[in-house]
Amino acid sequence: MLVQRVIATKNLVSGQKILIGSGIVVLLQFVLFLLIGSLLYLFYAGQTMAPDKVFSQFIVNEVPSPLLGILVAAILASAMSTLSSTINSLSLTWARDWGMDRWFSPRTLSIFFGLTLFLSSLVPYFLIQTWEKGILEMGLTIFSYTLGPSIAVFFLAKGKAELPVSSFVFSVFFLTSILLTVAIGLGFKIAFTLLIPIGFGIQIFLVQISRFAVKKN
């Protein structure tokens, strides 16, 4: 969604305002989520319940019928808009940034990413039987695998020093850092909050090692 918002702006200043405004809105959104979770905890008086079923159980059992229909419709509309913007952003990124529009039409890319998102949505269904924690933490864990290396890429791009390797090798470093982060997270059962600095450190380490090797040669 951020990609769409930035592309819709007229200049750099407008794009910066959009990103800052989006960050503020997302922060307020998460504060609202935390508030709702706290209120649900107080409502159920600390009862033992699966974290993934608290909100759905409250909606089904406590919300009256007219409001229930409106709430379900709002949830479905929000999910559909999010999926639509996600498919559009992924297709646009691959078409423009990766040059895939030379081989694939926009419709083909949209269908491909639609199927990819559908298949990825089945992952929690198969893992939920063995996953001890909530599905929300599962999603945040998967997100943390790529967030650390992505932040490192941003800092390296904003740095004054030039990269010692080509863009292809840098992409290999990025993929390697993600795979190593996944291996460390699964191997040592590390909390998802620690996966971000680990991925960040691996990406920076690989680039610094390559810079040292280039200077030595």
ABEGO torsion letter per residue (X at the ends): XAAAAAAABABAAAAAAAAAAAAAAAAAAAAAAAAAAAAAAAAAGGBBBBAAAAAAAAAAAABBAAAAAAAAAAAAAAAAAAAAAAAAAAAAAAAAAAGAAAABBAAAAAAAAAAAAAAAAAAAAAAAAABABBAAAAAAAAAAAAAAAAAAAAAAAABABBBABBAAAAAAAAAAAAAAAAAAAAAAGBBAAAAAAAAAAAAAAAAAAAAAAAAAX
